[in-house]
């Protein structure tokens, strides 16, 4: 017989769930049960692949600790992975015993959450164990508590070895009539491969970059590349230019979405404006197209955009303040 243990706590030394699991493992080993424990916090980057470890297990233990509210994020993520990527046929023949210890209120609710989740997944539930522990040393020294834990381990072994059946529950009816996984009908092999892809951050990042590249390519093919086909804001700057006397400055605006910066040069009353890279820039600014549109529409000034953080800039700030005098929108 093989039993896998999935621990969803944080691995703290004074975690009572770890003590309970240790006692249960001792009893099960005496009964010649092969045990493998998975600390989910050690596998947090590949939680999506953990349901594939059910393959050779006759039963599993889901164990977690209630530290302030509920079963915790690691265990919830693991159950989500079981629902999305787990082999439902294998789960339907796998017994599960929930173990929830608490250092605050909520151990019974936690045990019920695990039992309900496993039933909705189609699995076979076993009688669980839950308890409140105020002081771990006192809990460990209590022989009656130790006996209860050992009996629970024996009951799990007996349930799995005798394949004890349970009466039907409403959770099973709800699963059949209401709960359905919103995904393609995949084989267990395809689900396993998908779970590996999902847990691979590099693969997911590359997929996102490929999608963005394809979207940009098709946008260009359809003639919708606004910043390449047009020169936005150029006419607005030219029409609202107020030539200053004896003033020279160069500005570079990196507008979000534009592939090249907007260059604005002023030389003794003459204006030079175009999209492209230039050297010897006095002020470099970065802002979104919406903020730039608000400025040229007269709803906002360059100074206000800079003070509110909607536009960032570096260079000569005295030259930056001159923008609102040179371009009156």
ZASE-797948 format. One record per residue (C-alpha): x, y, z. Coordinates in steps of 0.1 Angstrom, whole numbers. Layout:
BEGIN
R     X     Y     Z
R     X     Y     Z
...
This chain:
BEGIN
R     X     Y     Z
R     0     0     0
R    12    35    -8
R     0    67     8
R    10   103    -3
R     8   131    22
R     3   167    10
R    11   193    36
R    -2   228    30
R    12   246    60
R    43   269    62
R    66   243    78
R    70   261   111
R    87   241   139
R    58   246   163
R    32   236   137
R    10   210   154
R     0   195   121
R    37   184   115
R    36   166   149
R     4   148   140
R    17   138   106
R    49   124   123
R    28   102   146
R     6    89   118
R    37    82    96
R    51    61   124
R    20    40   127
R    16    35    90
R    52    24    86
R    47    -2   112
R    18   -14    91
R    43   -16    61
R    28    13    42
R    50    32    18
R    47    69    26
R    58    99     6
R    53   134    19
R    50   165    -3
R    55   199    14
R    36   221   -10
R    55   252     1
R    86   235   -13
R    69   230   -46
R    51   263   -49
R    65   269   -84
R    52   236   -97
R    19   231   -78
R     2   225  -111
R    22   193  -116
R    16   178   -81
R   -18   161   -89
R     2   139  -113
R    18   123   -82
R   -15   105   -74
R    -7    78  -101
R     7    51   -78
R   -10    61   -45
R   -38    41   -30
R   -47    69    -7
R   -37   104     3
R   -37   127    33
R   -44   164    29
R   -30   182    59
R   -29   219    67
R   -30   243    96
R   -55   271   103
R   -34   300   115
R   -59   327   112
R   -86   320    85
R   -92   290    63
R   -70   262    49
R   -44   286    35
R   -32   296     0
R    -9   266    -8
R   -36   240    -1
R   -62   260   -21
R   -38   263   -51
R   -32   225   -49
R   -70   218   -49
R   -74   242   -79
R   -47   222   -97
R   -65   190   -89
R   -97   204  -105
R   -80   218  -136
R   -52   192  -143
R   -58   162  -122
R   -67   128  -136
R  -104   125  -126
R  -105    88  -132
R   -76    82  -108
R   -90   106   -82
R  -123    87   -83
R  -105    56   -70
R   -83    74   -44
R   -92    77    -7
R   -84   109    11
R   -82   117    48
R   -82   154    58
R   -61   165    88
R   -66   201   100
R   -50   214   132
R   -56   249   144
R   -39   275   165
R   -70   297   163
R  -106   292   154
R  -118   272   124
R  -104   236   124
R  -138   220   118
R  -146   243    89
R  -111   235    74
R  -117   198    77
R  -151   201    61
R  -136   222    33
R  -111   195    24
R  -137   168    26
R  -162   187     4
R  -135   196   -22
R  -124   159   -25
R  -160   147   -29
R  -166   173   -56
R  -135   161   -74
R  -151   127   -74
R  -127   111   -48
R  -134    88   -19
R  -134   105    15
R  -122    90    48
R  -130   101    84
R  -107   130    91
R   -90   145   121
R   -91   180   134
R   -82   197   167
R   -73   230   184
R   -38   233   199
R   -31   261   223
R     3   248   235
R    22   223   215
R    42   208   244
R    11   202   264
R    -5   186   234
R    25   163   228
R    26   152   264
R   -11   141   264
R   -12   103   259
R   -49   104   251
R   -44   127   222
R   -15   104   209
R   -39    74   211
R   -65    92   190
R   -40   101   163
R   -28    65   161
R   -63    52   159
R   -70    76   130
R   -39    62   111
R   -52    27   117
R   -87    36   104
R   -71    51    73
R   -52    19    67
R   -83    -2    73
R  -105    19    50
R   -81    16    21
R   -72   -20    25
R  -109   -31    28
R  -120    -6     2
R  -149     5    25
R  -177    22     6
R  -196    54    16
R  -232    64    11
R  -240    88   -17
R  -237   125    -9
R  -253   156   -23
R  -218   168   -33
R  -216   141   -59
R  -250   151   -72
R  -240   187   -74
R  -208   178   -93
R  -227   158  -118
R  -254   184  -125
R  -238   217  -119
R  -200   217  -115
R  -182   211  -148
R  -146   220  -156
R  -146   248  -182
R  -119   234  -204
R  -113   211  -233
R  -119   174  -229
R   -83   163  -225
R   -68   129  -219
R   -48   123  -187
R   -16   125  -207
R   -26   158  -223
R   -36   172  -188
R    -3   162  -174
R    16   179  -203
R    -6   210  -199
R     1   211  -161
R    39   210  -169
R    35   239  -193
R    15   260  -168
R    41   255  -141
R    69   265  -164
R    73   303  -159
R    97   306  -188
R    73   289  -212
R    44   310  -201
R    64   342  -205
R    76   332  -239
R    40   324  -249
R    29   359  -239
R    57   375  -258
R    49   355  -289
R    12   365  -287
R    22   402  -283
R    46   399  -313
R    19   382  -335
R    -7   409  -325
R    17   437  -334
R    25   420  -367
R   -11   415  -377
R   -19   451  -366
R     9   464  -389
R    -4   442  -418
R   -39   456  -414
R   -25   492  -415
R   -34   500  -380
R     0   510  -367
R    -9   546  -357
R    26   558  -348
R    42   546  -380
R    15   557  -404
R     8   590  -388
R    26   617  -368
R     3   625  -339
R     6   657  -319
R    29   673  -344
R     2   696  -359
R   -10   706  -324
R    25   716  -313
R    31   736  -345
R    -3   754  -343
R     1   764  -306
R    38   774  -308
R    46   809  -293
R    81   818  -305
R   102   829  -276
R   131   854  -280
R   167   844  -276
R   158   809  -263
R   173   776  -273
R   162   742  -261
R   156   706  -272
R   130   682  -258
R   125   645  -264
R    90   630  -255
R    88   593  -253
R    50   587  -257
R    38   553  -247
R    30   532  -278
R    53   552  -301
R    84   534  -315
R   104   566  -317
R   105   597  -294
R    89   630  -304
R   117   656  -309
R   109   692  -303
R   137   717  -309
R   136   755  -304
R   163   778  -318
R   157   816  -314
R   120   815  -325
R   123   786  -350
R   106   753  -343
R   118   719  -354
R    95   689  -346
R    96   653  -358
R    97   617  -346
R   132   603  -343
R   164   601  -322
R   185   632  -316
R   216   640  -296
R   222   667  -270
R   187   667  -255
R   181   692  -227
R   149   675  -213
R   138   639  -218
R   102   632  -208
R    81   601  -207
R    43   600  -206
R    12   581  -219
R    -6   591  -251
R   -37   599  -230
R   -17   624  -209
R    -2   640  -240
R   -37   642  -255
R   -49   660  -224
R   -21   685  -226
R   -27   693  -263
R   -64   696  -256
R   -57   722  -229
R   -71   701  -200
R   -36   698  -184
R    -3   716  -184
R    32   701  -187
R    40   714  -152
R     9   698  -137
R    16   664  -154
R    51   665  -140
R    40   674  -105
R    13   647  -103
R    37   620  -116
R    18   614  -148
R    48   625  -167
R    84   617  -157
R   113   639  -169
R   150   643  -164
R   173   672  -175
R   171   709  -169
R   139   716  -149
R   141   753  -157
R   139   744  -194
R   111   720  -186
R    90   748  -170
R    93   768  -202
R    72   744  -221
R    39   759  -209
R    51   793  -221
R    63   782  -255
R    32   760  -262
R     0   775  -251
R   -28   750  -256
